[in-house]
Amino acid sequence: MSDAADSPSTLEIRQAVAVDVPALQAFLDPFVESGRLLPRTLDELNDLITHGFLAIQDGQIVGFGALEIYSSKLGEIRSLAVAEGSRGHGIGRRIVEACLQRARERRVFEVMAITSTDEFFRRCGFDFTLPGEKKALFLQTRDSYQ
């Protein structure tokens, strides 16, 4: 029989729950500090976990992402983050797939992602335009989020 230390680590993608929020906040803090994610209050994190998914490996959070549903027409992939040493192994893609599956279950028509890494989302099937050549346009009203 194989020893547990000899077995490969397993990755679990699961629904986030309220007891995950403190560990999730600690996981996301370095991404916020580096400017890769916007800061989230505990209340915001509690709202995000409703449709949020954790990637757990060897008992540790190695990834997170959430689907924020604005209406039956539109949802957004939010706060997608994968730990530095865990990137390139399909974790982000699996989190995005879980969010998209939730969007299908909730019959959300379109899902968007606002990102600085558009190549990743393009590999997940996202594009800059939607059928009918619809595009999202943005205007920033101040210099920083704070």
C-alpha positions in Angstrom: 0.0 0.0 0.0 1.2 3.5 -0.9 2.1 6.0 1.8 0.1 9.3 1.6 3.4 11.2 1.3 4.1 9.2 -1.9 0.7 10.0 -3.6 0.5 13.0 -5.9 -1.3 16.1 -4.5 -4.9 16.4 -5.6 -6.6 19.5 -6.7 -10.2 20.2 -5.7 -12.4 23.0 -7.1 -15.2 23.7 -4.8 -17.9 26.2 -3.8 -16.5 28.8 -1.3 -18.4 29.0 2.0 -18.5 31.6 4.8 -15.9 29.8 6.9 -13.4 30.2 4.0 -13.6 34.0 4.1 -10.7 34.7 6.5 -8.3 32.4 4.6 -9.6 33.7 1.3 -8.8 37.3 2.3 -5.3 36.2 3.4 -4.9 34.5 0.0 -6.1 37.5 -2.0 -4.1 40.2 0.0 -0.8 39.8 -2.0 -2.8 40.2 -5.2 -4.4 43.4 -3.9 -1.0 44.7 -2.6 0.6 44.2 -6.0 -2.3 46.0 -7.7 -3.5 42.9 -9.6 -6.9 42.8 -7.8 -9.1 45.5 -6.3 -9.4 45.4 -2.5 -12.5 43.7 -1.1 -14.1 44.2 2.3 -15.2 41.2 4.4 -18.8 42.1 3.4 -17.8 42.1 -0.3 -16.0 38.7 0.0 -19.1 37.3 1.8 -21.2 38.4 -1.2 -18.6 37.0 -3.7 -18.5 33.5 -2.2 -22.2 33.0 -3.1 -20.9 32.2 -6.6 -17.2 31.8 -5.8 -15.0 28.8 -6.3 -11.8 27.8 -4.5 -9.0 25.7 -5.8 -7.6 23.7 -2.9 -4.4 21.7 -3.1 -2.8 19.9 -0.2 -5.3 21.7 2.2 -4.2 25.2 1.0 -6.0 27.7 -1.2 -4.2 28.0 -4.5 -6.8 29.8 -6.5 -10.1 31.6 -6.4 -12.6 33.2 -8.7 -16.2 34.3 -8.6 -19.1 34.9 -10.9 -20.9 38.1 -10.0 -24.4 38.0 -11.5 -25.7 41.5 -12.3 -28.9 40.3 -14.1 -30.1 37.5 -16.3 -28.4 39.3 -19.1 -24.9 39.8 -17.6 -22.4 38.3 -15.2 -18.7 39.0 -14.6 -15.8 36.8 -13.6 -14.3 38.6 -10.6 -11.2 38.3 -8.4 -9.6 35.5 -10.4 -6.3 34.7 -8.8 -4.0 31.7 -8.8 -1.0 31.3 -6.5 2.4 32.0 -8.2 3.7 28.5 -7.9 0.5 26.9 -9.1 0.1 28.8 -12.4 0.3 27.0 -15.7 -1.4 23.9 -14.5 -5.0 24.6 -15.6 -6.2 25.8 -12.2 -7.4 29.2 -13.5 -9.2 27.6 -16.4 -11.0 25.1 -14.1 -12.1 28.0 -11.9 -13.4 29.9 -14.9 -15.2 26.8 -16.1 -16.9 26.5 -12.7 -18.0 30.1 -13.0 -19.3 29.6 -16.5 -21.2 26.5 -15.5 -22.8 28.5 -12.7 -23.8 31.2 -15.3 -25.4 28.5 -17.4 -27.2 27.0 -14.4 -28.6 30.5 -13.6 -29.3 31.2 -17.3 -27.0 34.2 -17.4 -26.9 35.3 -21.1 -23.4 36.9 -21.3 -20.3 36.7 -19.0 -17.5 39.3 -19.2 -14.1 39.5 -17.7 -12.1 42.7 -17.0 -8.4 41.7 -17.0 -4.9 42.7 -17.7 -4.2 39.2 -19.0 -6.5 38.9 -22.0 -4.6 36.0 -23.5 -5.7 33.7 -20.7 -9.4 34.7 -21.1 -9.2 34.3 -24.9 -7.9 30.8 -24.4 -11.0 30.2 -22.2 -13.3 31.3 -25.1 -13.7 35.0 -24.3 -13.3 37.6 -27.1 -13.3 41.4 -27.4 -16.6 41.3 -29.3 -19.8 39.5 -29.0 -22.0 38.3 -31.9 -23.4 41.3 -33.6 -20.1 43.1 -33.0 -21.1 44.3 -29.5 -18.2 45.7 -27.5 -17.7 46.8 -24.0 -16.4 50.4 -23.5 -15.1 51.9 -20.3 -14.3 55.3 -18.9 -12.3 55.8 -15.7 -13.6 58.7 -13.6 -10.6 59.1 -11.2 -7.0 58.2 -11.0 -7.2 55.4 -8.5 -9.6 53.1 -6.8 -9.0 54.4 -3.3 
